[in-house]
């Protein structure tokens, strides 16, 4: 039966920027003051285990409450040219349920394709539930929402702007999840917009990493959807969304980490802290936005100084948020002096979020900056399967071939005006 849930009314989609602007200005001011007063975050972790070890897996399970799910089939999807066809194929094959959440759902060609596919399944009797982040998908037009609802889909917006929710306006649903029939799940960094189409061949087509999973871990991906769906709708999903899924023969262990703001810090922050602290040989990080606080700077420098091969791949000139890039560049000097190698991707925007540490790798929606680690709802998929890690390592090597290494001499030659910009935007780092 179709549930009636709160959606973003026509009168509030276009003018939402007015409410958001006023609310965010206040929220950002308070948040920035708290962030500055609180000083560097961080944890104490004695004798951290090596990533990929059994001890590390148990540690991750304990600190993030992410159970180890054996027997999964995982396929890495590089860029939209592989991700979107796989997602649309899964939607077209749906028989009972489609649960779909996205931070970004912007008008364009690929969004039209997804809307058509979701509408077709809803009209065929499949239960289609969709939740969009009200801030990230503010560009979404009412006509698209109406088409989905008319077809029988249930559409909701996560934390739409309102005077009584100003304290939550800066906490967003950054997850990008698709779960079909409770048996196949997609997670990673892809948003539904035309910039994610293609194969990262030019500045108009971004570089991304996503994953499709079959097996018991899909239930945990669904848990990420449910967390935001239930808040947005006050609707609890029924048993049809939770079929019995047996471990697949020859499948791999997967941990799905759900991260949300909390008084003790986010699961993403604790996971990344433990991973970096425990790395022994290799720590390769790809992140769209790089603006770590002092605690994570200390961790990265310590890793390089104890002999770990630390490489960080970030955005070059083709970036959608230059202020975040400049915040990160202000911190390059200390990292470079410690032996960290930094590479800036040249052909287009790199939006992937991948961390490879010894025998462990994770991918998802979380960047290495304060918003992902302290403010937003994120989802990260982790595993220690050698074949999957080797595949991600090959992708990392391919990306380095298309990048320019940023050396210490270049950093020291920065102009006074650039240094001033870096210092200015650093004051607002918690708001990006």
Phi, psi and omega in degrees: 000136182289128179269142174268118184231160181292128174243174179275109184299160181305319184291347184247355179286305183291312183277009182303331182300331181293310179294315181299318182300311181293316182294317182291326179302315179291315181298316180297318181298314179294316181297318179296318179298317179295318181298316181292319182291325183289338180072191183294140176272178178150173182223164171257127180223104181279137177048060181297136180285157180290132177304133182099344178281162177298325179295321179294317179301317179293322178298313179300318179299321182286314187279335182250354182059034179257106182293151174280121180251112179277161171079044180246148172256122183240132177235127178279132180244112181263116175074164185295332181297339176254326184289309185297314177302322180293318179294315181294324176296318179294319178299314182298333182267000183300138181247331184229312186220146170228121177241118192225125175229145180208135173296319183241129173216086187260146178303140180160185184298310184290326176295321175299320179296317179293319179299315178299316182296317180293319179297318181299316180290321179297317179295333180278000177101001177286138176284114184247118178242129185228133173228128179247148173288130185294331179277308183296329182253028181298339178285347185296133182274153182296328181300319179296316177300317181297319179299316179296315182293320179297328179284345180113000177283152174257122185242134177223158176245137181275119177053061173297149185296133177203153184297329184274002177237024182301329182291346182250001185297333182269002177251114191241161174270099184267002183286154177226098191230143172222123178234124184245122178058018181068010187240342180226131184229142177243140177206152179156217185250358186290132169256164180265091180198156186296337180295341179270358178285166176085198187229039180057037185274345181199173184300342180274355182229111190280157176270130185213160173227129180225173178215149172241134187232138171235138181129188185300333182293344178300327180298326179286325174297318176300325177300324176295320176297313185299322182304315181277324179299316183295320177296319184287334190238340190061026179248130176263127182289147183276179186295338181297342179277352187235066179290160174289123181238109182278150175302141180274140177299133180075009181284172184247158175285140179223141170240129179252117184259118175266126184236127177218155179300141179203167184294335181262013184092163183275159176296324179298316180297318181291320177298311182295322178299311182295322181294312181293318181296328184270348184302136181250322188237315188222136174218100181247121186238128170247126181212137180290321182234124186235105177208066183290153176279182186298324181296317179286329173299316178301316181299313182295318179294317178300319180298314180296320183289338176267010171100006178285139176282094184260119177230134181237123180254119183229183182281146173263222186292336181267082183227144183274345179229086183298329181297324178290320178300317182290327175299316178294320181297331177299334183266356184301320188304309181298320179295314182296320179296330180279349180107004175289137176259132184239131181236136177250123183290134189259320192291326186198183175292129173260119186248000182291152177228098185224138175230127177241120181224111181050242182263030182223148173214148172220151176219161180167219184250001189262125175271172178262072178201171192296323183300310180292323187271350184223345189237324192255159169281124182230165174219131184233137177251124182237151181199163179236020179289124184300321182294318179293320179294319178298321179295315178294325178294322176296318177299319179298316178297319177298320180292324177296327178295340181252020184237164176246128179284136182261114185259169186294323180297320177297320181296320181291337182275004180303141181290161178297323180293322178292318178299322179293320178296318180300317181294322182293312183287336179296335179294338183248021189301329182287349188264344190293000000 
